[in-house]
Amino acid sequence: MRHVVRFGFAAVLGFGAAGFITPSLAKPALPSIASAQDVRLTAFLDREFAQELKLRPQLATRLGIKDGEDKLDDISDAAVFARLEWRRASVARMKAQFDRSKLSSPAQANYDIWALELDRAELSYRFRKYQPPFYSFLYSLHSELPNFLINTHTVQDVSDMHAYNARINAISAVLDTAISRSRQSDTEGVHAPKFEIERVIAGSKSIITGAPFNDGPDSPLWADAKAKAGKLVSSGKSTPAESEALLLATRAALLSIRPAYDRVIAWAQGELPTAPSGRVGAVSLPAGLEWYAAALKINTTTDMTAEQVHQTGLKEVARIEGEQDALARQAGFKDRQAYYADRARVFPPLPWTDERRAEYLKTANEAIAHTRTLLPKYFGLLPQYRVEVVREPMFSEVAGGAAHAAGPSPDGVRAGRVYVHLVGVTGDPAGVYDLMCHEGIPGHVMQGDIQVRQAGGPKFRKGYGYVAFAEGWGLYSEALCKEMGSFPDVAADFMRLDAELFRAARLVVDTGIHAKGWTEDQAVTFMIETGRASPDQARSEVRRYITLPGQATGYKIGMIKILELRHRAERELGARFDIKGFHDLLIGSGSMPLAVLERRVDAWIAEWK
């Protein structure tokens, strides 16, 4: 299974008006009092972001904002174009009202990110036909809507439950729009692969199976609604009679969406006879190489070509394999192959059972708790909210599926969560420690915890995310856990290298599929033989790469850049380099494109010299 306060002499870290963490050494990295221009820009961006949230009610919910909590995002072409037009006008207003050269370094970062979002939006809109709503192995709309309601829409009072029911009622229209957009992509030669169509059918049936749709155990949404309504009663927020009325409304809403899911299933079954298999990468699509170049740019936030990414992957694979050989010899084995063989003999893959699932979740939660105790030596900014490792919902769980994380809500009511797939067969038990570093602490959940608690900076920085930064930070966190002494033994460190090798192999496979014409089976074979993935995991991962071009390349590209910037800071600052300050700089003001991150680090180095 694989897969976002200083102590002692230093002062407490705080945020300036531009949203920057000010490290404390001999002098602050930036003036503690923000300029009038910085303050004015923050106010401007907050007003603009408030308008954006009106167009994106689901993002507002993720940020703990109740406005629009009874609505789902409008995914129609007209709405997508309206959001693009709004962003064009917003960036034009910013450029007309502010002189970038008069802003501080952190404020320039805010300016740059807001402007770069327009470039990304233009690319996404131009190539929208390549990502229809049911295309993605990870984010297909048929499962994303229930996932959002179950895991993101929190219910703290009766009005939240009314909004929950309203959102269920809104699902039908969104699904119908998704079908329409998928048909538009079909007419332009972009068809979801056969495996994804089969997954849409199976997942949709799972969502409308069980009570109240038919006999049997509660369906996922019905079970969630009953749990949320029950908590309102137990907390004194509603009476049993009110709760019963709310659930009657939920039941009616759920029954109303069944025809829409039936339409999704019918559409998907109609797609099956012509759905492609075998060669299904971007190179097989009309003008697909242009789309893939755009996807790489969006996901890596660089201008790297497919060939550059491919060659980087091959070089990284060779380097990591060499480090594995050295570590295996340290453990008393001839080389990495001998160590892998011994691990497989001692810990053979076994079918998941309830007992094994319980033990895995216990170990994973304990690993995160232990790493959390090690943070103060490496960070001034510390996570404040709960973290929990939970099983992936049944309607989206797959054998070999990638673990993933969701940060907490800004108020901490919704805990940070790591989701793991516990079907198929088990993997090496030593891999859990590294995975929890990546997904939990100091990885995604910690980064998200700090991001949503920012104070003083523009509010949009709490909600925006970039694959290369977030996943680069997650992968860097794995190496940092070794540095921190988080791993219990050599086996855990070996599995860290195993996970890094897996991410390096992704660079080769993603570009192989989308730029070089590899088949699905070719890619699966490479992930098994070089990436060391199990057959289930290799198949699941490759299908993810096929339907999310470029996304998997962000991990290693982001990590390489973060390590490059750290080495530059260590080299140029020497004894003045402060590991806490560096880490707080990286995650203290939210996710950012790599070019913006590099400018921020260079400014930080210049201020500390």
C-alpha positions in Angstrom: 0.0 0.0 0.0 1.4 3.4 -0.9 0.0 5.9 -2.3 -0.2 17.0 1.9 6.1 27.7 18.3 9.8 28.0 18.5 11.3 26.8 21.8 14.1 27.9 23.9 15.7 31.2 22.8 13.5 31.8 19.8 10.4 33.9 19.7 7.0 32.6 18.8 6.4 32.6 15.1 3.7 34.7 13.6 2.2 35.7 10.3 2.6 39.1 8.8 -0.1 40.7 6.8 1.3 39.1 3.7 0.9 35.7 5.1 4.6 35.0 5.8 6.2 33.2 8.8 8.8 35.4 10.3 11.7 33.3 11.6 13.6 34.6 14.6 17.4 34.6 14.6 19.6 37.7 14.6 17.1 39.6 12.6 13.7 38.9 11.1 13.6 37.7 7.5 11.2 40.5 6.6 9.9 43.6 8.3 7.4 42.7 11.0 5.0 45.5 10.0 3.6 45.0 6.5 3.6 47.9 4.1 0.4 49.7 3.2 0.6 48.2 -0.3 0.8 44.7 1.2 -2.3 45.3 3.4 -4.2 46.8 0.5 -3.4 43.8 -1.7 -4.5 41.4 1.0 -7.8 43.2 1.3 -8.2 43.2 -2.5 -7.5 39.5 -2.8 -9.9 38.7 0.1 -12.7 40.5 -1.7 -11.9 38.7 -4.9 -11.8 35.3 -3.2 -15.1 35.9 -1.5 -16.6 36.3 -5.0 -14.9 33.1 -6.1 -16.4 31.1 -3.2 -19.8 32.2 -4.4 -19.0 30.4 -7.6 -17.5 27.4 -5.8 -19.7 26.4 -2.8 -17.9 23.1 -2.3 -14.6 24.9 -1.8 -16.3 27.1 0.7 -17.5 24.1 2.7 -14.0 22.6 2.7 -12.8 25.9 4.3 -15.6 25.7 6.9 -17.7 28.5 5.4 -21.4 28.0 5.7 -22.5 30.3 2.8 -23.8 28.2 0.0 -23.7 24.9 1.9 -26.9 23.9 0.4 -25.5 24.0 -3.2 -23.1 21.9 -5.3 -20.6 23.3 -7.8 -22.1 24.0 -11.2 -20.0 22.0 -13.7 -21.8 23.1 -16.9 -19.7 24.5 -19.7 -21.4 27.9 -19.2 -20.5 27.9 -15.5 -16.9 26.9 -16.2 -16.6 29.7 -18.8 -18.2 32.2 -16.4 -15.6 31.3 -13.7 -12.8 31.8 -16.3 -14.2 35.2 -17.4 -14.4 36.2 -13.7 -10.8 35.2 -13.2 -9.6 37.1 -16.3 -11.3 40.2 -15.0 -10.0 39.7 -11.4 -6.3 39.5 -12.6 -6.8 42.5 -14.8 -8.1 44.5 -11.8 -5.2 43.4 -9.7 -2.6 44.4 -12.3 -4.3 47.7 -12.8 -4.4 48.6 -9.1 -1.0 47.3 -7.9 2.6 47.7 -8.8 4.3 44.4 -8.1 7.7 46.0 -7.5 6.4 47.9 -4.5 5.2 44.8 -2.7 7.2 42.8 -0.1 8.5 39.3 -1.1 5.6 37.4 0.5 3.1 39.8 -1.0 4.7 39.4 -4.4 4.2 35.6 -3.9 0.5 36.3 -3.4 0.4 38.5 -6.4 2.2 35.9 -8.6 0.0 33.0 -7.5 -3.2 34.9 -8.2 -1.9 35.8 -11.7 -0.6 32.3 -12.4 -4.1 30.9 -11.5 -5.4 32.6 -14.6 -2.8 30.8 -16.8 -3.8 27.5 -15.2 -7.5 28.2 -15.7 -6.9 29.1 -19.4 -5.1 25.7 -19.9 -7.8 23.8 -18.0 -10.6 25.4 -20.0 -8.8 24.9 -23.3 -8.4 21.2 -22.7 -11.5 20.5 -20.7 -12.7 17.9 -23.2 -9.9 15.7 -22.1 -11.1 15.5 -18.5 -14.8 14.7 -18.6 -16.5 14.2 -15.2 -16.5 10.4 -15.2 -13.0 10.0 -16.6 -10.8 10.1 -13.5 -9.9 6.9 -11.7 -9.5 8.9 -8.5 -12.0 11.7 -8.9 -14.9 10.4 -11.0 -18.0 12.5 -10.2 -20.2 9.5 -9.5 -18.2 8.8 -6.3 -16.8 12.2 -5.5 -20.3 13.7 -4.7 -21.1 11.1 -2.0 -17.5 11.3 -0.8 -17.9 15.0 -0.4 -21.2 14.7 1.5 -19.9 12.0 3.8 -16.4 13.3 4.5 -16.5 17.0 4.0 -20.0 18.3 4.7 -20.1 18.5 8.5 -23.4 18.6 10.4 -23.3 20.6 13.6 -26.8 21.9 13.8 -30.2 21.4 12.2 -29.6 23.9 9.4 -26.5 21.9 8.3 -28.7 18.8 8.0 -31.2 20.7 5.9 -28.3 21.8 3.7 -27.1 18.2 3.5 -30.5 17.1 2.2 -30.6 20.0 -0.3 -27.2 18.9 -1.7 -28.5 15.3 -2.1 -31.4 16.7 -4.0 -29.0 18.7 -6.2 -27.0 15.6 -7.2 -29.3 14.6 -10.0 -28.8 17.8 -12.0 -25.0 17.6 -11.6 -24.9 14.0 -12.8 -27.1 14.8 -15.8 -24.7 17.7 -16.6 -21.8 15.2 -16.3 -23.4 12.8 -18.7 -23.9 15.7 -21.2 -20.2 16.8 -20.9 -19.0 13.2 -21.3 -21.0 12.9 -24.5 -19.5 16.1 -25.8 -16.0 14.6 -25.2 -17.1 11.5 -27.0 -18.0 13.4 -30.1 -14.4 14.9 -30.1 -12.8 11.5 -29.8 -12.1 11.4 -26.1 -13.5 8.3 -24.5 -13.0 7.0 -21.0 -11.1 3.8 -20.9 -13.0 0.5 -20.6 -11.8 -0.1 -17.0 -13.0 3.3 -15.9 -16.4 2.8 -17.5 -16.7 -0.5 -15.6 -15.7 1.2 -12.4 -18.4 3.9 -12.9 -21.0 1.2 -13.3 -19.9 -0.8 -10.3 -19.5 2.3 -8.1 -22.8 3.8 -9.1 -24.6 0.5 -8.3 -22.9 0.4 -4.9 -24.2 3.9 -4.0 -27.8 3.0 -4.7 -27.7 -0.5 -3.2 -29.2 -1.1 0.2 -31.7 0.9 2.3 -33.6 3.1 1.5 -33.3 2.0 -2.2 -33.9 -1.7 -1.5 -33.5 -4.4 1.1 -30.2 -5.0 2.8 -27.7 -3.0 4.9 -27.9 0.8 4.8 -26.4 2.4 1.6 -23.4 4.6 2.2 -25.3 8.0 2.2 -28.2 6.6 4.3 -25.8 5.3 6.9 -24.0 8.6 7.0 -27.2 10.6 7.2 -28.4 8.5 10.1 -25.1 8.9 11.9 -25.2 12.7 11.5 -28.8 13.0 12.6 -28.1 10.8 15.6 -25.2 13.0 16.7 -27.5 16.0 16.6 -29.8 14.3 19.0 -27.1 13.0 21.3 -25.5 16.5 21.5 -28.8 18.2 22.2 -28.9 20.1 18.9 -32.2 18.5 17.9 -35.0 16.5 19.4 -35.8 12.9 18.3 -38.8 14.2 16.5 -36.8 16.8 14.6 -34.2 14.1 13.7 -36.9 11.8 12.4 -38.3 14.6 10.2 -34.8 15.3 8.9 -34.3 11.7 8.0 -37.6 11.5 6.3 -36.4 14.4 4.1 -33.1 12.6 3.6 -34.9 9.4 2.5 -37.0 11.3 0.0 -33.9 13.0 -1.4 -32.0 9.8 -1.7 -34.8 8.1 -3.5 -35.0 11.1 -5.9 -31.4 10.6 -7.1 -31.8 6.9 -8.0 -33.1 7.7 -11.5 -30.0 9.9 -12.1 -27.6 7.2 -11.1 -29.6 4.8 -13.3 -29.0 7.2 -16.1 -25.3 7.2 -15.3 -25.3 3.4 -15.4 -27.2 3.4 -18.7 -24.8 5.9 -20.2 -21.8 3.9 -19.1 -23.2 0.6 -20.3 -23.7 2.2 -23.7 -20.1 3.2 -23.7 -18.7 -0.2 -22.9 -18.8 -1.7 -26.5 -16.6 1.2 -27.8 -14.5 2.1 -24.7 -10.8 1.8 -25.5 -8.3 -0.5 -23.8 -4.7 -1.3 -24.4 -3.2 2.0 -25.7 -5.2 4.6 -23.8 -2.7 7.4 -23.1 -2.9 11.0 -24.2 -0.8 10.2 -27.3 -3.7 8.1 -28.6 -6.2 11.0 -28.5 -6.6 13.8 -31.1 -4.0 16.5 -30.3 -3.3 14.5 -27.2 0.4 15.4 -26.9 -0.6 19.1 -26.6 -3.0 18.1 -23.8 -0.2 16.1 -22.1 2.2 19.0 -22.3 -0.5 21.2 -20.6 -1.1 18.5 -18.0 2.6 18.4 -17.1 2.7 22.1 -16.8 -0.4 22.2 -14.5 0.8 19.4 -12.3 4.5 20.1 -12.0 4.2 23.9 -12.2 7.3 23.8 -14.4 8.1 23.9 -18.2 9.7 20.4 -18.2 9.0 18.4 -21.3 7.8 14.8 -21.3 11.3 13.6 -22.3 13.0 15.6 -19.5 10.6 14.1 -17.0 11.2 10.6 -18.5 15.0 10.9 -18.3 14.8 12.3 -14.7 12.8 9.2 -13.7 15.4 6.8 -15.2 18.2 8.6 -13.4 16.4 8.6 -10.1 15.5 4.9 -10.4 19.2 4.1 -10.8 20.3 6.3 -7.9 17.7 4.9 -5.5 18.4 1.3 -6.3 22.1 2.0 -5.4 21.0 3.4 -2.0 18.9 0.3 -1.5 21.8 -2.0 -2.2 23.9 -0.1 0.4 21.2 -0.3 3.0 20.6 -4.0 2.3 24.3 -4.7 2.9 24.0 -2.8 6.1 21.2 -5.2 7.1 23.4 -8.2 6.3 22.2 -9.0 2.8 24.0 -9.2 -0.5 21.9 -6.6 -2.2 18.4 -5.2 -2.4 17.0 -8.2 -4.3 18.1 -10.5 -1.5 16.6 -8.2 1.1 13.3 -8.0 -0.8 13.2 -11.8 -1.1 13.8 -12.2 2.6 11.0 -9.7 3.4 8.6 -11.5 1.1 9.5 -14.8 2.8 8.9 -13.5 6.3 5.9 -11.3 5.4 4.1 -13.0 2.5 1.0 -11.2 1.1 -2.1 -12.3 2.9 -5.8 -11.6 2.3 -7.1 -8.7 4.4 -9.3 -9.7 7.4 -11.1 -7.6 9.9 -8.4 -8.5 12.5 -5.6 -7.4 10.1 -7.4 -4.2 9.2 -7.8 -3.3 12.9 -4.1 -4.0 13.6 -3.0 -1.9 10.6 -5.2 1.1 11.6 -3.8 0.8 15.2 -0.2 0.8 14.0 -0.8 3.6 11.5 -2.4 5.9 14.1 0.4 5.1 16.6 3.0 5.9 14.0 1.5 9.3 13.4 1.3 10.0 17.1 5.0 9.1 17.6 6.2 11.2 14.8 4.2 14.1 16.2 6.4 14.1 19.3 9.5 14.6 17.2 8.4 17.7 15.5 9.6 20.5 17.8 13.2 20.0 16.9 12.4 20.6 13.2 9.5 23.0 13.1 8.4 26.1 14.9 4.9 25.7 13.5 3.2 22.7 14.8 -0.1 21.0 13.9 -3.0 21.7 16.3 -5.8 19.4 15.2 -6.6 15.7 15.4 -5.4 13.2 12.8 -7.1 9.9 12.2 -6.3 7.0 9.9 -9.5 5.5 8.5 -10.6 3.0 5.9 -11.5 4.2 2.4 -15.4 4.2 1.8 -16.6 1.0 0.3 -17.9 2.6 -2.9 -14.4 3.9 -3.8 -12.2 1.2 -2.2 -10.1 -0.9 -4.6 -7.4 -3.5 -4.2 -4.0 -1.8 -4.3 -5.6 1.7 -4.2 -3.5 4.6 -3.3 -3.8 6.1 0.2 -4.7 9.7 0.3 -5.3 12.5 2.9 -7.7 15.3 3.6 -6.7 18.2 5.9 -8.8 19.3 8.8 -11.4 22.1 8.6 -10.1 25.5 9.7 -12.0 25.2 13.0 -10.8 21.6 13.6 -14.3 20.2 13.8 -13.4 17.9 10.9 -10.2 16.1 11.8 -7.4 15.6 9.4 -7.8 12.1 7.9 -5.7 9.6 6.1 -7.7 7.1 4.0 -6.3 3.7 3.3 -7.5 0.9 1.0 -7.7 -2.4 2.9 -8.9 -4.9 0.4 -7.0 -7.4 -1.8 -3.8 -8.5 0.0 -1.5 -7.0 2.6 1.9 -5.5 1.8 5.1 -5.3 3.7 4.1 -4.2 7.3 7.3 -2.0 7.5 5.8 0.3 4.8 3.2 1.8 7.1 5.6 4.1 8.8 6.8 5.9 5.7 3.2 6.1 4.3 2.0 7.8 7.5 4.9 10.3 7.2 3.7 11.1 3.7 0.0 11.2 4.2 -0.2 12.3 7.9 2.7 14.0 9.8 4.8 15.8 8.8 3.2 15.3 5.4 -0.2 16.2 3.9 -2.4 16.4 7.0 0.1 18.5 8.9 0.7 20.8 5.9 -3.1 21.2 5.5 -3.5 21.8 9.3 -1.0 24.7 9.1 -2.4 26.0 5.8 -6.0 26.4 7.0 -4.9 28.1 10.3 -3.0 30.9 8.5 -3.7 34.3 9.9 -3.1 37.7 8.3 -2.5 36.5 4.8 -5.0 36.4 1.9 -7.7 33.9 2.6 -7.3 32.2 -0.8 -3.9 30.8 0.4 -5.9 28.5 2.7 -7.7 26.9 -0.1 -5.4 26.7 -3.1 -3.2 23.7 -3.7 -0.6 22.6 -6.2 0.3 19.0 -6.9 4.1 19.5 -7.2 4.3 21.5 -3.9 1.9 19.3 -1.9 3.1 15.9 -3.1 6.7 17.2 -3.2 6.3 18.1 0.4 4.8 14.7 1.2 7.7 12.9 -0.4 10.2 15.2 1.2 8.5 14.4 4.5 9.4 10.7 4.1 13.1 11.6 3.9 12.6 14.0 6.8 11.2 11.2 8.9 14.5 9.3 8.5 16.4 12.5 9.5 14.1 12.9 12.5 14.6 9.3 13.7 10.9 8.4 13.2 11.5 5.0 11.7 11.8 2.0 14.2 14.3 -0.1 12.2 16.2 -0.6 9.0 13.2 -2.3 7.4 11.2 0.9 7.7 14.0 2.9 6.1 14.3 0.4 3.3 10.6 0.7 2.7 11.1 4.5 2.5 13.5 4.0 -0.3 11.1 1.5 -1.8 8.4 4.2 -1.8 10.8 6.7 -3.3 11.7 4.2 -6.0 8.0 3.8 -6.7 7.6 7.6 -7.2 10.7 7.7 -9.5 9.2 4.8 -11.6 6.1 6.9 -12.0 8.0 9.5 -13.9 9.0 6.9 -16.4 5.6 5.2 -16.6 3.4 8.4 -16.8 5.5 9.8 -19.7 5.7 6.3 -21.2 1.9 6.0 -21.3 1.1 9.5 -22.5 4.1 10.5 -24.7 5.6 7.2 -25.9 2.6 5.1 -26.6 3.1 2.4 -23.9 0.1 0.1 -23.4 -1.5 -0.4 -20.0 0.2 -3.8 -19.7 3.6 -2.4 -20.5 3.2 0.1 -17.8 2.0 -2.4 -15.3 5.0 -4.7 -16.0 7.4 -1.8 -15.4 5.7 -0.9 -12.1 6.0 -4.5 -11.0 9.5 -5.1 -12.1 11.1 -1.7 -11.5 8.7 0.1 -9.2 8.4 -3.0 -7.0 4.6 -2.7 -6.9 2.3 -5.7 -6.3 0.2 -6.7 -9.3 -3.0 -5.2 -7.7 -1.2 -2.0 -6.8 0.5 -1.7 -10.2 -2.8 -2.2 -12.0 -4.6 0.3 -9.8 -1.8 2.9 -10.1 -1.4 2.6 -13.8 -5.1 3.2 -14.3 -4.8 6.2 -12.1 -2.0 7.6 -14.3 -3.9 6.9 -17.5 -6.9 8.9 -16.3 -4.9 11.7 -14.6 -2.1 12.6 -17.0 0.8 14.2 -15.3 -0.5 14.1 -11.7 1.8 11.4 -10.6 4.9 13.3 -11.9 4.4 16.1 -9.3 5.7 14.0 -6.4 9.3 13.5 -7.5 9.6 16.8 -9.4 8.4 18.6 -6.3 10.7 16.7 -3.9 13.7 17.3 -6.1 13.0 21.1 -6.1 12.5 21.2 -2.3 15.8 19.3 -1.7 17.5 21.6 -4.2 16.3 24.7 -2.4 17.3 23.3 1.0 20.8 22.4 -0.2 21.1 25.9 -1.7 20.1 27.5 1.6 22.4 25.3 3.6 25.3 26.1 1.3 24.8 29.8 1.2 23.8 30.4 4.8 26.2 27.9 6.4 26.0 28.1 10.2 23.1 30.6 9.9 20.9 28.0 8.3 18.0 27.3 10.6 16.1 24.1 9.8 13.0 25.3 11.7 12.9 28.5 9.8 13.3 26.7 6.5 10.5 24.3 7.1 8.2 27.0 8.5 8.9 29.1 5.4 7.9 26.2 3.1 4.6 25.3 4.8 3.8 28.4 6.7 1.8 30.2 4.0 0.2 27.5 2.1 0.8 25.6 -1.2 2.5 27.4 -4.1 3.8 26.8 -7.6 7.5 25.8 -7.6 8.7 28.9 -9.3 7.0 31.0 -6.6 8.5 28.8 -3.9 12.0 29.3 -5.4 11.7 33.0 -5.3 10.5 32.9 -1.7 13.4 30.8 -0.6 15.9 33.0 -2.5 14.5 36.1 -0.8 14.7 34.3 2.6 18.3 33.4 2.0 19.1 37.0 1.0 17.5 38.4 4.2 19.4 36.0 6.4 22.9 36.6 4.9 
